[in-house]
Amino acid sequence: IEELNSQHENLAKQLDSLKAEAEPSNDDLRRLEELKNIISEEEKNINKLTQESKQFKEKVGN
């Protein structure tokens, strides 16, 4: 029984450790938010350039 209790305690510690490793850190979450903002700005720039390109093609085509 003592051996089983010891194994149980060790497994509980391992589980706690794995849970902690599975959680993203605050730095990871902050970096993810920064990347989302960068991607959003880049998407806006792409959309703007796409629209300007269409307008330019229409001008040149006419």
PyMOL Python script that loads the backbone (N, CA, C, O; Angstrom):
from pymol import cmd

cmd.read_pdbstr("""\
ATOM      1  N   ILE A   1       0.835  -1.198   0.000  1.00  0.00           N
ATOM      2  CA  ILE A   1       0.000   0.000   0.000  1.00  0.00           C
ATOM      3  C   ILE A   1       0.875   1.255   0.000  1.00  0.00           C
ATOM      4  O   ILE A   1       0.578   2.227  -0.696  1.00  0.00           O
ATOM      5  N   GLU A   2       1.947   1.226   0.781  1.00  0.00           N
ATOM      6  CA  GLU A   2       2.838   2.390   0.825  1.00  0.00           C
ATOM      7  C   GLU A   2       3.454   2.658  -0.545  1.00  0.00           C
ATOM      8  O   GLU A   2       3.610   3.806  -0.960  1.00  0.00           O
ATOM      9  N   GLU A   3       3.794   1.586  -1.227  1.00  0.00           N
ATOM     10  CA  GLU A   3       4.374   1.750  -2.569  1.00  0.00           C
ATOM     11  C   GLU A   3       3.361   2.376  -3.522  1.00  0.00           C
ATOM     12  O   GLU A   3       3.705   3.241  -4.327  1.00  0.00           O
ATOM     13  N   LEU A   4       2.114   1.933  -3.424  1.00  0.00           N
ATOM     14  CA  LEU A   4       1.066   2.510  -4.271  1.00  0.00           C
ATOM     15  C   LEU A   4       0.835   3.977  -3.934  1.00  0.00           C
ATOM     16  O   LEU A   4       0.633   4.798  -4.829  1.00  0.00           O
ATOM     17  N   ASN A   5       0.864   4.307  -2.650  1.00  0.00           N
ATOM     18  CA  ASN A   5       0.718   5.708  -2.246  1.00  0.00           C
ATOM     19  C   ASN A   5       1.864   6.551  -2.800  1.00  0.00           C
ATOM     20  O   ASN A   5       1.657   7.673  -3.261  1.00  0.00           O
ATOM     21  N   SER A   6       3.064   6.001  -2.749  1.00  0.00           N
ATOM     22  CA  SER A   6       4.230   6.707  -3.274  1.00  0.00           C
ATOM     23  C   SER A   6       4.100   6.912  -4.784  1.00  0.00           C
ATOM     24  O   SER A   6       4.385   7.994  -5.297  1.00  0.00           O
ATOM     25  N   GLN A   7       3.671   5.874  -5.486  1.00  0.00           N
ATOM     26  CA  GLN A   7       3.463   5.989  -6.932  1.00  0.00           C
ATOM     27  C   GLN A   7       2.389   7.028  -7.237  1.00  0.00           C
ATOM     28  O   GLN A   7       2.516   7.816  -8.174  1.00  0.00           O
ATOM     29  N   HIS A   8       1.336   7.015  -6.433  1.00  0.00           N
ATOM     30  CA  HIS A   8       0.245   7.981  -6.629  1.00  0.00           C
ATOM     31  C   HIS A   8       0.759   9.405  -6.457  1.00  0.00           C
ATOM     32  O   HIS A   8       0.443  10.286  -7.257  1.00  0.00           O
ATOM     33  N   GLU A   9       1.550   9.627  -5.414  1.00  0.00           N
ATOM     34  CA  GLU A   9       2.105  10.963  -5.174  1.00  0.00           C
ATOM     35  C   GLU A   9       3.010  11.395  -6.329  1.00  0.00           C
ATOM     36  O   GLU A   9       2.959  12.541  -6.776  1.00  0.00           O
ATOM     37  N   ASN A  10       3.829  10.472  -6.801  1.00  0.00           N
ATOM     38  CA  ASN A  10       4.721  10.796  -7.923  1.00  0.00           C
ATOM     39  C   ASN A  10       3.929  11.122  -9.184  1.00  0.00           C
ATOM     40  O   ASN A  10       4.255  12.064  -9.907  1.00  0.00           O
ATOM     41  N   LEU A  11       2.892  10.341  -9.439  1.00  0.00           N
ATOM     42  CA  LEU A  11       2.063  10.612 -10.617  1.00  0.00           C
ATOM     43  C   LEU A  11       1.331  11.939 -10.480  1.00  0.00           C
ATOM     44  O   LEU A  11       1.183  12.666 -11.462  1.00  0.00           O
ATOM     45  N   ALA A  12       0.876  12.263  -9.284  1.00  0.00           N
ATOM     46  CA  ALA A  12       0.199  13.541  -9.053  1.00  0.00           C
ATOM     47  C   ALA A  12       1.161  14.697  -9.306  1.00  0.00           C
ATOM     48  O   ALA A  12       0.780  15.707  -9.898  1.00  0.00           O
ATOM     49  N   LYS A  13       2.411  14.549  -8.858  1.00  0.00           N
ATOM     50  CA  LYS A  13       3.417  15.589  -9.100  1.00  0.00           C
ATOM     51  C   LYS A  13       3.698  15.735 -10.597  1.00  0.00           C
ATOM     52  O   LYS A  13       3.813  16.848 -11.109  1.00  0.00           O
ATOM     53  N   GLN A  14       3.807  14.610 -11.285  1.00  0.00           N
ATOM     54  CA  GLN A  14       4.043  14.651 -12.729  1.00  0.00           C
ATOM     55  C   GLN A  14       2.883  15.331 -13.444  1.00  0.00           C
ATOM     56  O   GLN A  14       3.087  16.115 -14.370  1.00  0.00           O
ATOM     57  N   LEU A  15       1.670  15.025 -13.009  1.00  0.00           N
ATOM     58  CA  LEU A  15       0.489  15.633 -13.620  1.00  0.00           C
ATOM     59  C   LEU A  15       0.503  17.142 -13.420  1.00  0.00           C
ATOM     60  O   LEU A  15       0.246  17.899 -14.356  1.00  0.00           O
ATOM     61  N   ASP A  16       0.801  17.578 -12.201  1.00  0.00           N
ATOM     62  CA  ASP A  16       0.874  19.020 -11.931  1.00  0.00           C
ATOM     63  C   ASP A  16       1.935  19.686 -12.806  1.00  0.00           C
ATOM     64  O   ASP A  16       1.723  20.777 -13.337  1.00  0.00           O
ATOM     65  N   SER A  17       3.063  19.021 -12.946  1.00  0.00           N
ATOM     66  CA  SER A  17       4.146  19.560 -13.771  1.00  0.00           C
ATOM     67  C   SER A  17       3.717  19.659 -15.233  1.00  0.00           C
ATOM     68  O   SER A  17       3.974  20.665 -15.895  1.00  0.00           O
ATOM     69  N   LEU A  18       3.067  18.619 -15.728  1.00  0.00           N
ATOM     70  CA  LEU A  18       2.606  18.629 -17.122  1.00  0.00           C
ATOM     71  C   LEU A  18       1.541  19.696 -17.349  1.00  0.00           C
ATOM     72  O   LEU A  18       1.522  20.348 -18.394  1.00  0.00           O
ATOM     73  N   LYS A  19       0.661  19.873 -16.377  1.00  0.00           N
ATOM     74  CA  LYS A  19      -0.366  20.919 -16.500  1.00  0.00           C
ATOM     75  C   LYS A  19       0.287  22.295 -16.580  1.00  0.00           C
ATOM     76  O   LYS A  19      -0.118  23.134 -17.385  1.00  0.00           O
ATOM     77  N   ALA A  20       1.290  22.522 -15.749  1.00  0.00           N
ATOM     78  CA  ALA A  20       1.985  23.814 -15.744  1.00  0.00           C
ATOM     79  C   ALA A  20       2.684  24.055 -17.080  1.00  0.00           C
ATOM     80  O   ALA A  20       2.667  25.171 -17.599  1.00  0.00           O
ATOM     81  N   GLU A  21       3.293  23.018 -17.631  1.00  0.00           N
ATOM     82  CA  GLU A  21       3.981  23.161 -18.917  1.00  0.00           C
ATOM     83  C   GLU A  21       3.005  23.387 -20.059  1.00  0.00           C
ATOM     84  O   GLU A  21       3.344  24.030 -21.052  1.00  0.00           O
ATOM     85  N   ALA A  22       1.799  22.862 -19.922  1.00  0.00           N
ATOM     86  CA  ALA A  22       0.808  22.978 -20.994  1.00  0.00           C
ATOM     87  C   ALA A  22       0.187  24.368 -21.053  1.00  0.00           C
ATOM     88  O   ALA A  22      -0.334  24.767 -22.094  1.00  0.00           O
ATOM     89  N   GLU A  23       0.237  25.102 -19.961  1.00  0.00           N
ATOM     90  CA  GLU A  23      -0.337  26.445 -19.925  1.00  0.00           C
ATOM     91  C   GLU A  23       0.615  27.434 -20.586  1.00  0.00           C
ATOM     92  O   GLU A  23       1.808  27.436 -20.286  1.00  0.00           O
ATOM     93  N   PRO A  24       0.101  28.275 -21.482  1.00  0.00           N
ATOM     94  CA  PRO A  24       0.985  29.278 -22.089  1.00  0.00           C
ATOM     95  C   PRO A  24       1.397  30.325 -21.049  1.00  0.00           C
ATOM     96  O   PRO A  24       0.610  30.688 -20.175  1.00  0.00           O
ATOM     97  N   SER A  25       2.607  30.790 -21.154  1.00  0.00           N
ATOM     98  CA  SER A  25       3.083  31.809 -20.219  1.00  0.00           C
ATOM     99  C   SER A  25       2.511  33.169 -20.618  1.00  0.00           C
ATOM    100  O   SER A  25       2.003  33.346 -21.725  1.00  0.00           O
ATOM    101  N   ASN A  26       2.605  34.107 -19.705  1.00  0.00           N
ATOM    102  CA  ASN A  26       2.140  35.466 -20.000  1.00  0.00           C
ATOM    103  C   ASN A  26       2.922  36.061 -21.165  1.00  0.00           C
ATOM    104  O   ASN A  26       2.363  36.785 -21.989  1.00  0.00           O
ATOM    105  N   ASP A  27       4.218  35.753 -21.231  1.00  0.00           N
ATOM    106  CA  ASP A  27       5.039  36.241 -22.347  1.00  0.00           C
ATOM    107  C   ASP A  27       4.544  35.672 -23.670  1.00  0.00           C
ATOM    108  O   ASP A  27       4.482  36.377 -24.677  1.00  0.00           O
ATOM    109  N   ASP A  28       4.191  34.378 -23.657  1.00  0.00           N
ATOM    110  CA  ASP A  28       3.667  33.756 -24.875  1.00  0.00           C
ATOM    111  C   ASP A  28       2.365  34.420 -25.303  1.00  0.00           C
ATOM    112  O   ASP A  28       2.162  34.696 -26.485  1.00  0.00           O
ATOM    113  N   LEU A  29       1.490  34.674 -24.347  1.00  0.00           N
ATOM    114  CA  LEU A  29       0.204  35.299 -24.664  1.00  0.00           C
ATOM    115  C   LEU A  29       0.393  36.723 -25.172  1.00  0.00           C
ATOM    116  O   LEU A  29      -0.290  37.155 -26.101  1.00  0.00           O
ATOM    117  N   ARG A  30       1.318  37.444 -24.560  1.00  0.00           N
ATOM    118  CA  ARG A  30       1.605  38.817 -24.984  1.00  0.00           C
ATOM    119  C   ARG A  30       2.169  38.824 -26.407  1.00  0.00           C
ATOM    120  O   ARG A  30       1.779  39.651 -27.232  1.00  0.00           O
ATOM    121  N   ARG A  31       3.077  37.909 -26.684  1.00  0.00           N
ATOM    122  CA  ARG A  31       3.680  37.822 -28.025  1.00  0.00           C
ATOM    123  C   ARG A  31       2.632  37.447 -29.059  1.00  0.00           C
ATOM    124  O   ARG A  31       2.638  37.971 -30.173  1.00  0.00           O
ATOM    125  N   LEU A  32       1.734  36.543 -28.696  1.00  0.00           N
ATOM    126  CA  LEU A  32       0.660  36.157 -29.603  1.00  0.00           C
ATOM    127  C   LEU A  32      -0.219  37.361 -29.938  1.00  0.00           C
ATOM    128  O   LEU A  32      -0.603  37.548 -31.092  1.00  0.00           O
ATOM    129  N   GLU A  33      -0.533  38.165 -28.946  1.00  0.00           N
ATOM    130  CA  GLU A  33      -1.340  39.365 -29.179  1.00  0.00           C
ATOM    131  C   GLU A  33      -0.592  40.345 -30.086  1.00  0.00           C
ATOM    132  O   GLU A  33      -1.193  40.952 -30.972  1.00  0.00           O
ATOM    133  N   GLU A  34       0.715  40.499 -29.867  1.00  0.00           N
ATOM    134  CA  GLU A  34       1.521  41.367 -30.732  1.00  0.00           C
ATOM    135  C   GLU A  34       1.486  40.870 -32.173  1.00  0.00           C
ATOM    136  O   GLU A  34       1.333  41.658 -33.106  1.00  0.00           O
ATOM    137  N   LEU A  35       1.628  39.569 -32.345  1.00  0.00           N
ATOM    138  CA  LEU A  35       1.614  39.002 -33.695  1.00  0.00           C
ATOM    139  C   LEU A  35       0.254  39.178 -34.359  1.00  0.00           C
ATOM    140  O   LEU A  35       0.180  39.433 -35.561  1.00  0.00           O
ATOM    141  N   LYS A  36      -0.811  39.047 -33.596  1.00  0.00           N
ATOM    142  CA  LYS A  36      -2.153  39.275 -34.149  1.00  0.00           C
ATOM    143  C   LYS A  36      -2.284  40.707 -34.647  1.00  0.00           C
ATOM    144  O   LYS A  36      -2.848  40.953 -35.713  1.00  0.00           O
ATOM    145  N   ASN A  37      -1.759  41.649 -33.871  1.00  0.00           N
ATOM    146  CA  ASN A  37      -1.821  43.054 -34.274  1.00  0.00           C
ATOM    147  C   ASN A  37      -0.987  43.309 -35.527  1.00  0.00           C
ATOM    148  O   ASN A  37      -1.411  44.040 -36.422  1.00  0.00           O
ATOM    149  N   ILE A  38       0.188  42.710 -35.589  1.00  0.00           N
ATOM    150  CA  ILE A  38       1.043  42.865 -36.771  1.00  0.00           C
ATOM    151  C   ILE A  38       0.347  42.295 -37.996  1.00  0.00           C
ATOM    152  O   ILE A  38       0.329  42.925 -39.053  1.00  0.00           O
ATOM    153  N   ILE A  39      -0.226  41.107 -37.860  1.00  0.00           N
ATOM    154  CA  ILE A  39      -0.925  40.473 -38.981  1.00  0.00           C
ATOM    155  C   ILE A  39      -2.102  41.324 -39.423  1.00  0.00           C
ATOM    156  O   ILE A  39      -2.342  41.474 -40.621  1.00  0.00           O
ATOM    157  N   SER A  40      -2.833  41.877 -38.477  1.00  0.00           N
ATOM    158  CA  SER A  40      -3.974  42.726 -38.806  1.00  0.00           C
ATOM    159  C   SER A  40      -3.531  43.939 -39.621  1.00  0.00           C
ATOM    160  O   SER A  40      -4.168  44.287 -40.615  1.00  0.00           O
ATOM    161  N   GLU A  41      -2.450  44.578 -39.207  1.00  0.00           N
ATOM    162  CA  GLU A  41      -1.931  45.738 -39.939  1.00  0.00           C
ATOM    163  C   GLU A  41      -1.468  45.336 -41.334  1.00  0.00           C
ATOM    164  O   GLU A  41      -1.718  46.053 -42.303  1.00  0.00           O
ATOM    165  N   GLU A  42      -0.802  44.209 -41.438  1.00  0.00           N
ATOM    166  CA  GLU A  42      -0.330  43.744 -42.745  1.00  0.00           C
ATOM    167  C   GLU A  42      -1.505  43.417 -43.665  1.00  0.00           C
ATOM    168  O   GLU A  42      -1.455  43.694 -44.863  1.00  0.00           O
ATOM    169  N   GLU A  43      -2.561  42.827 -43.103  1.00  0.00           N
ATOM    170  CA  GLU A  43      -3.747  42.536 -43.917  1.00  0.00           C
ATOM    171  C   GLU A  43      -4.383  43.826 -44.428  1.00  0.00           C
ATOM    172  O   GLU A  43      -4.843  43.885 -45.569  1.00  0.00           O
ATOM    173  N   LYS A  44      -4.409  44.857 -43.586  1.00  0.00           N
ATOM    174  CA  LYS A  44      -4.945  46.151 -44.017  1.00  0.00           C
ATOM    175  C   LYS A  44      -4.107  46.717 -45.160  1.00  0.00           C
ATOM    176  O   LYS A  44      -4.647  47.237 -46.137  1.00  0.00           O
ATOM    177  N   ASN A  45      -2.788  46.614 -45.031  1.00  0.00           N
ATOM    178  CA  ASN A  45      -1.901  47.109 -46.089  1.00  0.00           C
ATOM    179  C   ASN A  45      -2.101  46.335 -47.390  1.00  0.00           C
ATOM    180  O   ASN A  45      -2.127  46.924 -48.471  1.00  0.00           O
ATOM    181  N   ILE A  46      -2.242  45.027 -47.282  1.00  0.00           N
ATOM    182  CA  ILE A  46      -2.474  44.205 -48.478  1.00  0.00           C
ATOM    183  C   ILE A  46      -3.781  44.603 -49.145  1.00  0.00           C
ATOM    184  O   ILE A  46      -3.838  44.750 -50.366  1.00  0.00           O
ATOM    185  N   ASN A  47      -4.826  44.776 -48.354  1.00  0.00           N
ATOM    186  CA  ASN A  47      -6.121  45.169 -48.917  1.00  0.00           C
ATOM    187  C   ASN A  47      -6.040  46.531 -49.597  1.00  0.00           C
ATOM    188  O   ASN A  47      -6.617  46.737 -50.665  1.00  0.00           O
ATOM    189  N   LYS A  48      -5.319  47.459 -48.971  1.00  0.00           N
ATOM    190  CA  LYS A  48      -5.158  48.797 -49.549  1.00  0.00           C
ATOM    191  C   LYS A  48      -4.408  48.711 -50.877  1.00  0.00           C
ATOM    192  O   LYS A  48      -4.817  49.318 -51.867  1.00  0.00           O
ATOM    193  N   LEU A  49      -3.316  47.959 -50.894  1.00  0.00           N
ATOM    194  CA  LEU A  49      -2.537  47.817 -52.124  1.00  0.00           C
ATOM    195  C   LEU A  49      -3.333  47.112 -53.213  1.00  0.00           C
ATOM    196  O   LEU A  49      -3.227  47.466 -54.387  1.00  0.00           O
ATOM    197  N   THR A  50      -4.118  46.132 -52.839  1.00  0.00           N
ATOM    198  CA  THR A  50      -4.953  45.426 -53.811  1.00  0.00           C
ATOM    199  C   THR A  50      -5.962  46.381 -54.430  1.00  0.00           C
ATOM    200  O   THR A  50      -6.168  46.375 -55.644  1.00  0.00           O
ATOM    201  N   GLN A  51      -6.586  47.197 -53.599  1.00  0.00           N
ATOM    202  CA  GLN A  51      -7.570  48.158 -54.089  1.00  0.00           C
ATOM    203  C   GLN A  51      -6.906  49.196 -54.995  1.00  0.00           C
ATOM    204  O   GLN A  51      -7.438  49.534 -56.053  1.00  0.00           O
ATOM    205  N   GLU A  52      -5.750  49.694 -54.578  1.00  0.00           N
ATOM    206  CA  GLU A  52      -5.043  50.680 -55.398  1.00  0.00           C
ATOM    207  C   GLU A  52      -4.592  50.071 -56.723  1.00  0.00           C
ATOM    208  O   GLU A  52      -4.615  50.742 -57.756  1.00  0.00           O
ATOM    209  N   SER A  53      -4.190  48.826 -56.698  1.00  0.00           N
ATOM    210  CA  SER A  53      -3.780  48.143 -57.922  1.00  0.00           C
ATOM    211  C   SER A  53      -4.954  48.016 -58.883  1.00  0.00           C
ATOM    212  O   SER A  53      -4.800  48.232 -60.085  1.00  0.00           O
ATOM    213  N   LYS A  54      -6.121  47.667 -58.361  1.00  0.00           N
ATOM    214  CA  LYS A  54      -7.322  47.562 -59.204  1.00  0.00           C
ATOM    215  C   LYS A  54      -7.651  48.912 -59.829  1.00  0.00           C
ATOM    216  O   LYS A  54      -7.966  49.001 -61.016  1.00  0.00           O
ATOM    217  N   GLN A  55      -7.575  49.961 -59.013  1.00  0.00           N
ATOM    218  CA  GLN A  55      -7.876  51.296 -59.522  1.00  0.00           C
ATOM    219  C   GLN A  55      -6.869  51.699 -60.597  1.00  0.00           C
ATOM    220  O   GLN A  55      -7.248  52.294 -61.605  1.00  0.00           O
ATOM    221  N   PHE A  56      -5.612  51.386 -60.396  1.00  0.00           N
ATOM    222  CA  PHE A  56      -4.581  51.714 -61.371  1.00  0.00           C
ATOM    223  C   PHE A  56      -4.824  50.963 -62.680  1.00  0.00           C
ATOM    224  O   PHE A  56      -4.710  51.539 -63.762  1.00  0.00           O
ATOM    225  N   LYS A  57      -5.157  49.680 -62.578  1.00  0.00           N
ATOM    226  CA  LYS A  57      -5.426  48.885 -63.777  1.00  0.00           C
ATOM    227  C   LYS A  57      -6.623  49.438 -64.539  1.00  0.00           C
ATOM    228  O   LYS A  57      -6.630  49.446 -65.770  1.00  0.00           O
ATOM    229  N   GLU A  58      -7.636  49.899 -63.809  1.00  0.00           N
ATOM    230  CA  GLU A  58      -8.814  50.484 -64.462  1.00  0.00           C
ATOM    231  C   GLU A  58      -8.436  51.765 -65.192  1.00  0.00           C
ATOM    232  O   GLU A  58      -8.904  52.005 -66.305  1.00  0.00           O
ATOM    233  N   LYS A  59      -7.585  52.597 -64.572  1.00  0.00           N
ATOM    234  CA  LYS A  59      -7.152  53.842 -65.210  1.00  0.00           C
ATOM    235  C   LYS A  59      -6.352  53.547 -66.472  1.00  0.00           C
ATOM    236  O   LYS A  59      -6.581  54.159 -67.515  1.00  0.00           O
ATOM    237  N   VAL A  60      -5.435  52.627 -66.378  1.00  0.00           N
ATOM    238  CA  VAL A  60      -4.570  52.293 -67.507  1.00  0.00           C
ATOM    239  C   VAL A  60      -5.382  51.627 -68.612  1.00  0.00           C
ATOM    240  O   VAL A  60      -5.127  51.850 -69.796  1.00  0.00           O
ATOM    241  N   GLY A  61      -6.344  50.822 -68.230  1.00  0.00           N
ATOM    242  CA  GLY A  61      -7.152  50.107 -69.213  1.00  0.00           C
ATOM    243  C   GLY A  61      -8.104  51.010 -69.959  1.00  0.00           C
ATOM    244  O   GLY A  61      -8.524  50.674 -71.066  1.00  0.00           O
ATOM    245  N   ASN A  62      -8.456  52.139 -69.392  1.00  0.00           N
ATOM    246  CA  ASN A  62      -9.421  53.042 -70.048  1.00  0.00           C
ATOM    247  C   ASN A  62      -8.760  54.080 -70.842  1.00  0.00           C
ATOM    248  O   ASN A  62      -9.432  54.912 -71.452  1.00  0.00           O
TER     249      ASN A  62
END
""", "prot")
cmd.dss("prot")
cmd.show_as("cartoon", "prot")
cmd.util.cbc("prot")
cmd.orient("prot")
